[in-house]
Amino acid sequence: MKLIDVTTLPAAPWKNGGGATRTIAVSPPDANFDNFDWRVSIAEVSSSGEFSLFPGVDRTILLLDGDGMILHLAHASVALTTPREPFNFSGDDAVQQELVNGPTRDFNVMTRRGRTHAEVQIHTDRFRSPAADSAVFYCASGAFNIGSVNLNTGCALLLNHLDEINFTPQTPDALLIAVLVTLEYS
């Protein structure tokens, strides 16, 4: 079990240099943008532009703060303007993003197709998380209690080889993003 204060993580440039990201967790731990199995991060988007390409990667994005952005994909345009509503897309796709009204922050999950898969869940009430090979729990607002650990706004919890675990909200505004990672065996 590893508790992470996301606000203290260093910002690094995106793969294409068009923004900044704070890596909450990556597997394997020493992986870079080209060889990770899975990755969870928070991106700061200050201007409209292109998303980095990640061939062979499945992506999920959720708006955390700001008015959001419009994602222009080859087959459609999608408004990412509702906070904490997951949107799934392929890292193979060219994506242009257009900010709606100023900078945003978003939560990102990436999994290498054929190696890992992630389920992203949003929780505001008491819940019991199922078992997973790895899991990242990010408290987007309020606070949650996990046994003897309190998870406050802006903090994340990384667990490997997760058995079922109970989460209890501690504040009325408690909101948790759960990322449950499973290995895919071929």
N, C-alpha and C positions, 0 to 999 in steps of 0.2 A: 504494500500500500504506500503510495507516494502522494503527498499533499503538495499542490503547486499554486503559488500566488502568481497568477497570469500577469498581473500588473508589473511584476519585476522581471519578466522575461525580456531578453533583448529583441529588438526589432531587426529583421533582416530583409534585404530586398527580395521581391518576387523573382521567380525564375526568369521572367522577361524584363525585370527591372522597373516595371510600371507601378509598383506600390510597395508596401511593407507588410510583413507577416510576423507573427509571434507563434512559434511552434510550441504547442502544449505537450504533445507526445508524438513520437515517430518510432516505427519498428522496421528494421533493427535500429537500436539507439544511435548508431553512428551513420545512418543512411543520409543521403543527400536527395535532391529533387529527382534524380534519375533512377535511384535504386531502392526506394522505400517499398515496404509491403503495405503499410498503412500510415496515415498521417492525419493529425488533428491540429488545427491552428485557428488563429483569429487574424483576419486581414484588415488593414486600415486602407481605405480607398479614398484618395483625395482628389482624383480627377478621372474623367471618362477615358476609356481606352480599351485595349485588348486584354483578355485573360491569357495567362500562360497556357500553352498546349501541354497536355499530359497524355500522350498516346498509351493505350492499354490500361487506363485508370478510370474508375467510376468515381464521380464527385457528388457531394451533397453540400449545399450552401444554405445558410439561414441568416437573415438580417438581424443584427443585434441592436444597432443604434443608427440614428439618422433617418432620412426620408426614403432611403433605398435607391434602387437603380433599375433600369430596364435592361434586360439581357437580350441581345439580338443574336439568335442562332440561325443557321441556314434555313431551318424549317419553320421557325416561329420566333416571335418576340414575347418575352415573359416579364411581367412586372414583379420584381422582388421588392415589394413595398410594405408587406405585412410582416411585422417582427415575428421572429421565431417560427416561421412557417417553412419547413424544409422543401427545397427544390433539388431534384436529382437530374444529372446530365452526364454526358460522356466527356472525359478529358481529351478525347480525339477531336471533338467539335471545336471549330473556331467560334469564339464568343466575343462580341463587342459589348461593352457595358457603357451605359449612359447614366450618369448620376442624375437623380430627380431634382434635388435641391441641396447641394453641398455634400461634404464628406460623409462617409458611412463606415461602420465597422460590421464585419460579417464573420460568422463561424463556419469553418470549412472542414469537411471530412473527405479524405481521398483513400481509396483502396485499389490495390493492384489487382486487376481482373485475373481470375484463375488462381490467385494465391490467397486473397482475403475478401471478406464481405463485411459490411457494417450496416447495422440497423440504427437509425437515429430516432430517438423518442423525446417527447417534451412532457414534463411532469410538473404539476402544481399541487398535487395532493400526495398523501401517503401512498407508497407503492413498494412492491417487492421486485427487485431486479432479478431476472433469470441468470443462469450461469452463462459465461462467455469465456472465450480464450483470453481476451483482454477487454478492458472497458475504461472509458474516460467519462467522468461525470463533471459537468461544468455548471456552476451556480451562476446563472445570468442575473438573478435578483433575489433579494431576501437571504434566507439561510435554511439549510437542511441539516438534520442530525443523522449520522450513520454510526450507530453504536456509540463509541466513546469519542467520535470525531464530529466536529461542527464544520460544515462547509458553507462559507460565507460568500457574498457577492464578489465576483472576480476571481474566485478560486476554483481549482479543479482537483479531482482525485483520480489517480491512475491505479488501476488494479489489473494484475495479470492472473490468469487461471482463477477467474471469479466464480465462486459458488453463489447461490442465492443470497441476497443481502437486502435489508430493510432500510428505507429512507423515510424520514418524517419531517415535514415542513415545520419550521420554527417561527415563521413570520407570515402574515397574510399575503405578502407579495412574492412569496417563494416561487421561483421558477428554475427548473433544472433541465439541462440538456444531457441526455444519456446517449453515449455512443457504445454500442455492443459489437465487438469485433469477433468474427469467427474465422478460423482458418479453413481454406478449401483444399481438400485432399484430392489429388488426381490419381 
